[in-house]
Amino acid sequence: MAKGDASGRFERHRQPWTSAEIDKLHTLAKKGMPLKSIAKALTRSEESVKDRAKSDGLTIAKLR
């Protein structure tokens, strides 16, 4: 069995955020990109992105 997540999801569990990722998060959030797209762009879970954005005081566009 290969190492890694068998479910095929790309979350890196509880990895610390790099400053490059944080910069990218801020940029994408300010452009009004939806959470799902930001999560995919950063290869992070939506939950992780949401938590980080909240701790940085960012607002992420909600898709209606």
Helices and strands as residue ranges (DSSP letters): H 19-30, H 35-41, H 46-55
